[in-house]
Every structure is written in structure tokens, then in C-alpha cells.
Amino acid sequence: MPKSEIKKLTKKIVAFRDARNWKQFHNPKDMVLSLVLEAAEVAEHFQWKNAKEMQEYIKEHRNDIGEELADAFYWVLLISNDLNIDLEQAFNKKMKQNKKKYPVSKAKGRHDKYTKL
């Protein structure tokens, strides 16, 4: 079975971190805070913009937004690695749960929480 892309990316991240001896700073709390901060940097790109402004901004700043998303993704992968969570398995399990919570017949075209469907 071929190694998944997630596992390959995680291996790169761990090698990057370990070459710099940064694991000593990576407790779960601080890694989660780093993830939240990176997610906030993604959000900052969209703050105070209306729909039209966002469309134009995205065209001009797609690479910058991508870099911030990559930073957030880095932390997701590293946290899952250090907590020994199989991210692919967790994702697939969550998607199965979501399919049950949000069946197409009830949720299509709606943004209601599953408790309101």
C-alpha cells in the first residue's frame, strides 16, 4: 500500500522540526495556540471586506492566503503526529458522522445546524 500524502507531508514536517531541535518547545498547548494564531492570520485576510472586496482581494493575494493556510496545515499535521492521531482515519470517521447528521435530503441548500434539520 503506498504511503499517503498526509504521512509524507508529516514526515517532512517532523524532519524539519527535529533538525532544529524544536520538539522541546512543542507541547500540545503551545502547538494548538500556534494553530489558532495561524488560523487567525488566514481570517485577517478577509476582515472588514464585503463580498466584492473579497473577490478582488483573493485574486491579488491568493499566494499569501495559501501560505497562511499552509502554516495552519503544518500545525494540524504536527499536532496529530505528536498526539498519535491518524488524521486520515479521524477525517474519514468524521465524514461518516457528518453524512448521518446532514443527510442530503434534509441539508441540501441549507445552512442550519443538524439539530435544526
Backbone torsions as a table, in degrees:
resi	resn	phi	psi	omega
1	MET	NA	128.4	-178.6
2	PRO	-67.6	147.7	178.4
3	LYS	-68.1	135.6	-178.0
4	SER	-69.2	157.0	177.0
5	GLU	-62.9	-37.3	178.9
6	ILE	-61.0	-44.0	179.4
7	LYS	-65.2	-38.7	178.0
8	LYS	-63.6	-45.7	179.8
9	LEU	-64.5	-41.2	179.0
10	THR	-62.3	-41.3	178.7
11	LYS	-60.5	-40.7	177.2
12	LYS	-61.9	-44.1	-178.5
13	ILE	-64.5	-45.6	-179.7
14	VAL	-63.1	-41.7	178.3
15	ALA	-63.0	-42.0	177.7
16	PHE	-59.2	-48.8	-178.9
17	ARG	-64.7	-47.3	-174.9
18	ASP	-66.5	-32.5	177.1
19	ALA	-63.1	-23.7	-179.0
20	ARG	-102.2	1.2	-179.2
21	ASN	56.3	44.0	-178.8
22	TRP	-94.7	-9.7	-177.9
23	LYS	-56.5	-32.1	-179.7
24	GLN	-58.8	-21.5	-179.5
25	PHE	-98.0	-4.6	-169.9
26	HIS	-101.6	69.2	171.4
27	ASN	-83.9	159.5	-176.3
28	PRO	-54.3	-42.3	-178.8
29	LYS	-59.9	-49.1	-177.0
30	ASP	-69.7	-32.5	176.8
31	MET	-68.9	-40.6	177.6
32	VAL	-65.7	-39.9	176.0
33	LEU	-61.4	-39.4	177.5
34	SER	-63.8	-40.1	176.8
35	LEU	-61.5	-45.6	180.0
36	VAL	-62.6	-42.2	179.8
37	LEU	-64.7	-40.4	178.0
38	GLU	-67.6	-38.7	176.7
39	ALA	-62.8	-37.5	177.3
40	ALA	-64.9	-34.8	177.6
41	GLU	-67.6	-32.6	173.2
42	VAL	-65.3	-48.2	-177.9
43	ALA	-60.5	-34.7	-178.6
44	GLU	-57.9	-30.7	179.2
45	HIS	-63.4	-23.9	-174.2
46	PHE	-108.3	-7.0	-177.4
47	GLN	-62.2	134.8	173.5
48	TRP	68.2	19.1	179.6
49	LYS	-112.0	137.2	173.3
50	ASN	-82.3	178.1	-175.0
51	ALA	-57.5	-43.8	-178.8
52	LYS	-66.3	-43.8	179.2
53	GLU	-62.6	-38.4	179.3
54	MET	-63.8	-42.6	179.6
55	GLN	-57.5	-46.9	-179.9
56	GLU	-67.1	-43.1	-179.1
57	TYR	-60.8	-44.1	-179.2
58	ILE	-60.6	-41.8	178.4
59	LYS	-58.6	-41.9	-175.0
60	GLU	-82.7	-22.6	-172.4
61	HIS	-124.7	22.0	-177.9
62	ARG	-54.1	-43.3	-179.1
63	ASN	-65.4	-41.7	178.7
64	ASP	-62.9	-43.0	178.3
65	ILE	-63.9	-41.7	177.8
66	GLY	-60.2	-39.4	178.1
67	GLU	-64.4	-40.6	179.1
68	GLU	-68.0	-39.5	176.1
69	LEU	-62.9	-39.2	178.6
70	ALA	-64.1	-38.6	177.0
71	ASP	-62.3	-43.4	178.5
72	ALA	-64.4	-42.7	179.4
73	PHE	-60.7	-40.1	176.5
74	TYR	-52.0	-50.0	-177.2
75	TRP	-69.2	-36.5	176.3
76	VAL	-59.6	-47.3	-179.0
77	LEU	-65.5	-42.6	-177.7
78	LEU	-68.5	-41.8	178.4
79	ILE	-62.2	-47.1	-179.3
80	SER	-62.3	-37.2	177.7
81	ASN	-63.5	-51.4	-174.8
82	ASP	-69.0	-25.9	177.5
83	LEU	-93.7	5.7	178.9
84	ASN	55.6	47.2	176.9
85	ILE	-106.7	123.3	176.2
86	ASP	-76.4	101.8	-173.3
87	LEU	-63.6	-38.9	178.2
88	GLU	-63.7	-43.7	179.0
89	GLN	-65.0	-44.5	179.3
90	ALA	-62.5	-40.3	179.4
91	PHE	-64.5	-47.2	-179.5
92	ASN	-63.0	-39.9	177.2
93	LYS	-63.2	-43.7	-179.6
94	LYS	-64.5	-39.8	178.8
95	MET	-64.7	-36.5	175.7
96	LYS	-62.8	-42.7	178.1
97	GLN	-63.1	-42.7	-179.7
98	ASN	-63.2	-38.4	178.3
99	LYS	-61.2	-37.4	178.4
100	LYS	-72.1	-41.4	-179.3
101	LYS	-69.2	-35.6	-174.5
102	TYR	-123.6	68.1	178.4
103	PRO	-64.0	143.1	-178.2
104	VAL	-52.7	-40.9	-176.7
105	SER	-60.5	-25.9	-179.5
106	LYS	-106.4	-30.2	-169.7
107	ALA	-100.5	-15.4	-174.2
108	LYS	-57.6	123.0	177.5
109	GLY	77.6	7.7	-178.4
110	ARG	-118.9	151.5	178.4
111	HIS	-113.3	13.6	-179.3
112	ASP	-68.5	148.6	172.6
113	LYS	-66.6	152.6	-174.4
114	TYR	-58.0	-26.6	179.1
115	THR	-71.2	-14.1	-179.3
116	LYS	-104.5	-1.6	-178.7
117	LEU	-79.3	NA	NA
